[in-house]
Amino acid sequence: MDQIIKHFTDDDLYKFTMCCAVIEHYPRTQVKYEFIDRSNTVYPTGFADELMRQIAMLESVVITDEEIDFMQRRCRYIPSWFYSFLKGFRYDSRCVTAMQDAEGHLHVEFEGCWSNTIMLEVKVLAIISELYYMMTGTAPRLDYDSHRKSSWQKARRLIDAGCIFSDFGTRRRASFKSQDIAVEAMKSCSDDAGGPGRFIGTSNVYLAMKHDLTPIGTMAHELICAIAGMYGPQMANYLAMKVWADTYRGALGTFLYDTYGWRIFSLNFSEDYANMFKGLRVDSGDNREQLDLIIEKYRSLKIDPRTKLIVFSNGLNVDSAIELQRYAAGKCQPSFGIGTHFTNDFPGVKPMNIVIKLVAVKITESWPFYLDTCKLSEDHGKYTGNPATVRRFMETLHIPH
């Protein structure tokens, strides 16, 4: 198989921004990640071996001067020392184990220093998704001409409806080409089309550079999950907000709040951080209900929710984004991060339902044991982690079983 990931910044921005915060605050922390396939897919024979070969190829992928120059110009909030780290960064396939069981199900784990393993998640998910279509014979059937047209039409509808939107589709894309075409088409539509909405960028740093767009993103659940594993889930959101504020001084101010549900986050969301952070990202639960809770919280703190950015990224498509735009307009500053619907929407092709989650952490390599962690979003079916750990966290946070 040809090498799938060929560019160092063919990755989501939040991996770089979190990596920077991790080095600054948790430089010796060790972690474990696990791959989860929610569809329980049976993979072709030899898939795990080819996946490990692709991951080994990452060791030759290094950041270029062009990529660094772009990030320095467009991501001014990232401190200059971080680029020295990136220049010396090398992927290490020894951090990864992958195998298939007797039924063909895929098992993947990462283990190592957090500042190194954090850079694997998005790239490995993108490899798994594209490799699956290659090895099942689906890839030759992808109609990229139709994909370009449908991407332009999606952008047109969103723009006409007044939606401010971006591409979040790296992890489960059908291929690098599918994301590249979608981003190119949506940028072209936004540049040419008059309308109240606009396409503002992509989470993929390389494609942002290629198409002269703004890289979009802040953080992922793993930051809060790791902190919860080390210090407990009760104050994990508050500690994560403190880490983020200390690292970026008010920049990148959209906080992902739903790692342990709205209730505990709301208790942690003090007036100082509510004022400092530009807004919040809704990634699980009923979007309307979550927005109503957010608005109520801001009002209780005497903050006008109409001044706050609310980013919706919970499995959206064009129809659901437009519906949300109508509901949220005038209540906040809505924005939409849309992923698989942009980068893996082909007739007859089922997008993969795969994630990689941080499941265990230890503060330093000298500790003889790991501490388990988990994620308890507003979607109970998407709880991830060891069942005993999930129960323990639910009891700690007084979440009903």
C-alpha positions in Angstrom: 0.0 0.0 0.0 1.1 3.6 -0.7 2.0 5.7 2.3 -1.2 7.3 3.6 0.1 10.1 5.8 2.8 12.1 4.0 2.7 15.5 5.7 3.5 16.2 9.4 0.7 18.8 9.7 -1.9 16.5 8.1 -3.4 16.5 11.6 -5.9 18.4 13.6 -4.8 21.7 15.3 -5.9 20.6 18.7 -3.2 17.9 18.8 -0.6 20.6 18.5 -2.2 23.0 20.9 -2.7 20.3 23.5 0.8 18.9 23.0 2.2 22.4 23.8 0.1 22.6 27.0 1.2 19.1 28.0 4.9 19.8 27.7 4.5 23.0 29.7 2.5 21.5 32.5 2.9 17.7 32.4 6.2 16.9 30.8 6.8 13.6 32.5 3.2 12.3 32.4 2.7 8.8 30.9 -0.5 7.6 29.3 -2.3 4.8 27.7 -4.8 5.0 24.8 -7.2 2.4 23.4 -8.9 2.2 20.0 -12.7 1.7 20.1 -14.8 0.6 17.1 -18.4 1.3 18.0 -19.6 -0.7 15.0 -17.6 -3.8 16.0 -16.2 -4.0 12.4 -14.6 -7.1 11.1 -11.4 -6.0 9.3 -9.8 -7.7 6.4 -7.1 -10.3 7.1 -3.7 -8.7 7.5 -5.2 -5.3 8.4 -3.3 -4.9 11.7 0.0 -5.8 10.0 -0.5 -3.2 7.2 -1.6 -0.6 9.9 1.6 -1.1 11.8 3.6 -0.7 8.5 1.8 2.6 7.9 2.5 3.7 11.4 6.2 2.8 11.0 6.2 5.0 7.8 5.3 8.0 10.1 8.8 7.8 11.5 10.0 9.4 8.2 7.4 12.2 8.3 9.0 15.4 9.7 7.8 19.0 9.8 9.0 21.3 7.0 10.1 24.9 7.2 7.0 25.8 5.1 4.7 24.2 7.7 6.5 26.0 10.6 6.3 29.3 8.8 2.6 28.9 8.2 1.9 27.9 11.8 3.9 30.8 13.1 1.9 33.2 11.0 -1.5 31.8 11.5 -1.2 30.4 15.1 0.5 33.2 16.9 -0.8 32.0 20.3 1.7 29.0 20.1 5.0 29.9 21.8 8.1 29.9 19.6 9.9 27.2 21.7 7.2 24.7 20.6 8.5 24.8 17.0 12.0 23.7 18.2 10.3 20.7 19.8 8.4 20.0 16.5 11.6 20.2 14.5 13.1 17.4 16.6 9.9 15.3 16.9 10.0 11.8 15.5 7.1 9.4 15.6 8.0 6.1 17.3 6.0 3.1 16.2 7.2 1.2 19.3 4.6 3.2 21.2 1.9 1.4 19.3 0.6 -2.2 19.4 -2.0 -3.4 16.9 -3.5 -6.9 16.4 -6.6 -8.7 15.2 -8.5 -11.3 17.2 -9.8 -14.6 15.7 -12.9 -12.9 14.4 -11.0 -10.1 12.7 -11.8 -7.3 15.1 -9.0 -4.7 15.5 -7.3 -3.8 18.8 -4.9 -0.9 19.0 -3.1 0.6 22.0 -0.6 3.4 22.5 1.6 3.8 25.6 4.3 6.3 26.4 5.1 9.8 27.4 2.0 11.9 26.9 3.8 14.6 24.8 4.8 12.0 22.3 1.8 9.7 22.1 -0.6 12.7 21.9 0.5 13.2 18.3 -0.6 9.7 17.2 -4.4 9.7 17.7 -5.7 11.7 14.7 -3.2 10.3 12.2 -3.8 6.7 13.2 -7.6 7.1 13.0 -7.2 8.7 9.5 -5.0 5.8 8.5 -7.4 3.2 9.8 -10.3 4.8 8.0 -8.6 5.2 4.6 -6.8 1.8 4.9 -10.1 0.0 5.5 -11.6 1.4 2.3 -8.4 0.5 0.4 -8.3 -3.1 1.7 -12.0 -3.8 1.2 -12.0 -2.6 -2.4 -14.2 0.5 -1.6 -11.6 3.1 -2.5 -11.8 2.8 -6.3 -15.6 3.3 -6.2 -15.4 6.8 -4.5 -16.8 9.3 -6.9 -14.7 12.4 -6.3 -16.4 14.5 -9.0 -19.7 14.1 -7.4 -18.1 14.7 -4.0 -16.7 18.0 -5.2 -20.2 19.1 -6.4 -22.0 18.0 -3.2 -19.4 19.7 -1.0 -20.0 23.0 -2.9 -23.7 22.5 -2.6 -23.4 21.8 1.2 -21.4 25.0 1.6 -23.9 27.0 -0.4 -26.9 25.9 1.7 -25.0 26.6 5.0 -23.9 30.1 3.7 -27.4 31.0 2.6 -28.7 29.9 6.0 -26.2 32.2 7.8 -24.1 29.5 9.3 -20.5 30.1 10.3 -18.9 26.7 9.8 -15.6 24.8 9.6 -14.4 21.3 8.6 -13.6 18.9 11.5 -13.3 15.8 9.4 -9.8 14.5 9.5 -10.2 11.5 11.8 -12.8 9.6 9.9 -12.4 10.8 6.4 -12.7 8.4 3.5 -9.3 9.5 2.3 -6.9 12.5 2.3 -8.2 13.3 -1.2 -11.8 13.4 0.0 -11.0 16.0 2.7 -8.8 18.0 0.4 -11.6 18.2 -2.2 -14.2 19.1 0.3 -12.1 21.9 1.8 -11.2 23.2 -1.6 -14.9 23.2 -2.8 -16.2 24.8 0.4 -13.6 27.6 0.3 -14.4 28.2 -3.4 -18.1 28.5 -2.6 -17.5 30.8 0.3 -15.1 33.0 -1.7 -17.6 33.3 -4.6 -21.0 33.2 -2.9 -22.5 36.2 -1.3 -24.5 35.3 1.8 -24.8 35.8 5.5 -22.8 32.7 6.4 -19.2 31.7 5.6 -16.7 28.8 5.7 -14.0 29.9 8.1 -11.5 27.1 8.0 -10.5 23.6 8.7 -9.1 21.7 11.7 -6.5 20.1 9.4 -3.4 22.3 9.6 -1.8 21.0 6.3 -5.0 21.7 4.4 -5.4 25.1 6.0 -1.9 25.8 4.7 -2.6 24.4 1.2 -5.8 26.4 0.8 -4.8 29.5 2.7 -7.3 29.1 5.5 -7.3 29.5 9.2 -6.6 26.3 11.2 -9.5 25.8 13.6 -9.5 24.0 17.0 -8.6 24.2 20.7 -8.7 21.0 22.8 -10.1 17.5 23.0 -11.6 15.5 25.9 -8.3 13.7 26.6 -6.9 16.8 28.4 -9.7 16.7 31.0 -9.7 12.9 31.1 -6.0 12.8 31.9 -6.3 15.4 34.6 -9.3 13.5 36.1 -7.3 10.4 36.2 -4.5 12.1 38.1 -6.5 14.3 40.4 -10.1 13.1 40.3 -13.1 14.2 38.1 -14.7 16.7 40.5 -12.3 19.6 39.6 -10.9 18.3 36.4 -12.7 20.9 34.3 -11.5 23.7 36.5 -7.9 22.5 36.5 -8.0 22.1 32.7 -9.3 25.7 32.3 -6.5 26.9 34.5 -3.9 24.9 32.5 -5.3 26.4 29.3 -5.4 29.9 30.6 -1.9 29.7 31.9 -0.6 28.3 28.5 -2.5 30.6 26.1 -3.4 33.7 28.1 -6.9 34.0 26.9 -6.3 32.9 23.3 -8.0 29.7 22.0 -10.8 30.5 24.4 -13.4 27.9 23.4 -13.7 25.3 26.1 -14.9 21.7 25.5 -17.1 21.2 28.6 -18.9 17.9 28.3 -16.2 15.3 29.4 -18.2 14.6 32.6 -21.5 16.2 31.7 -23.0 19.6 32.1 -23.7 19.5 35.9 -20.1 19.1 37.2 -18.8 21.5 34.6 -21.4 24.1 35.5 -20.3 23.8 39.2 -16.6 24.4 38.0 -17.5 27.2 35.6 -16.7 30.2 37.8 -17.3 33.8 36.8 -13.6 34.5 36.1 -13.4 31.7 33.6 -16.8 32.4 32.2 -15.6 35.9 31.4 -12.2 34.8 30.2 -13.2 32.1 27.8 -14.7 33.2 24.5 -17.3 30.4 24.6 -18.0 26.7 24.8 -18.2 23.7 22.5 -21.2 21.4 22.5 -20.1 17.9 21.5 -22.8 15.6 23.0 -26.4 15.5 24.3 -29.4 17.3 22.8 -28.0 20.5 21.2 -31.0 22.6 22.0 -31.1 21.5 25.6 -27.4 22.0 26.0 -27.7 25.5 24.6 -30.5 26.4 27.0 -28.4 25.2 29.9 -25.4 27.3 28.7 -27.5 30.4 28.3 -29.0 30.0 31.7 -25.6 29.6 33.3 -24.2 32.8 31.6 -27.3 34.7 32.7 -26.8 33.5 36.3 -23.3 35.0 36.1 -24.7 38.3 34.7 -23.0 37.6 31.4 -24.9 38.3 28.1 -24.9 35.0 26.2 -25.2 36.9 23.0 -21.6 37.9 23.4 -20.4 34.3 23.7 -19.4 31.8 20.9 -21.1 28.4 21.0 -19.5 25.9 18.7 -21.7 22.9 17.9 -19.8 19.7 16.8 -22.1 16.9 17.8 -22.4 14.7 14.7 -23.9 17.4 12.6 -24.9 17.4 8.9 -26.2 20.4 6.8 -29.8 20.0 7.8 -29.1 19.8 11.6 -26.7 22.7 11.4 -29.3 24.9 9.6 -32.0 23.9 12.2 -29.6 24.8 15.0 -28.7 28.1 13.4 -32.4 29.1 13.4 -32.7 28.1 17.0 -29.5 29.7 18.3 -29.6 32.9 16.3 -30.0 35.9 18.6 -29.2 33.8 21.7 -25.5 33.4 21.2 -22.9 33.5 18.4 -23.4 30.0 16.9 -20.7 28.3 14.9 -20.5 24.7 13.5 -17.8 22.2 13.2 -18.8 19.4 10.9 -16.7 16.3 10.3 -17.7 13.0 8.7 -20.6 14.6 6.8 -18.0 16.7 4.9 -15.2 14.2 4.4 -16.9 10.8 4.2 -20.3 11.2 2.5 -20.3 8.9 -0.5 -23.3 6.9 -1.8 -23.1 3.3 -0.6 -20.2 3.9 1.7 -20.7 3.6 5.5 -18.5 5.9 7.5 -16.5 4.3 10.2 -17.5 4.9 13.8 -14.1 4.8 15.4 -12.3 6.7 18.2 -9.1 6.5 20.2 -9.5 7.4 23.9 -7.0 8.1 26.7 -7.8 5.4 29.3 -5.0 5.5 31.9 -2.4 8.0 33.2 0.4 8.4 35.7 1.9 11.7 36.7 5.5 10.6 36.2 7.4 7.7 34.7 8.7 6.8 38.2 5.3 5.8 39.4 4.8 1.9 39.4 1.1 2.0 38.5 -1.3 3.8 36.2 -4.6 5.4 37.3 -7.6 4.6 35.1 -9.8 7.3 33.6 -12.9 7.5 31.4 -15.2 9.9 29.6 -18.9 10.4 30.6 -20.4 12.7 28.0 -24.0 13.8 27.7 -24.6 10.8 25.5 -24.8 7.8 27.8 -24.2 5.4 25.0 -20.8 7.0 24.3 -19.4 6.5 27.8 -15.9 5.2 27.3 -13.5 3.5 29.7 -13.3 0.4 31.9 -16.8 -0.3 33.2 -15.6 -0.3 36.8 -13.9 3.1 36.3 -17.1 4.4 34.7 -19.1 3.3 37.7 -16.6 4.8 40.1 -16.6 8.2 38.3 -20.4 8.2 38.1 -20.6 7.6 41.9 -18.0 10.3 42.6 -20.0 12.8 40.5 -23.4 11.6 41.8 -24.5 10.7 38.2 -27.5 8.3 38.4 -26.8 4.8 37.0 
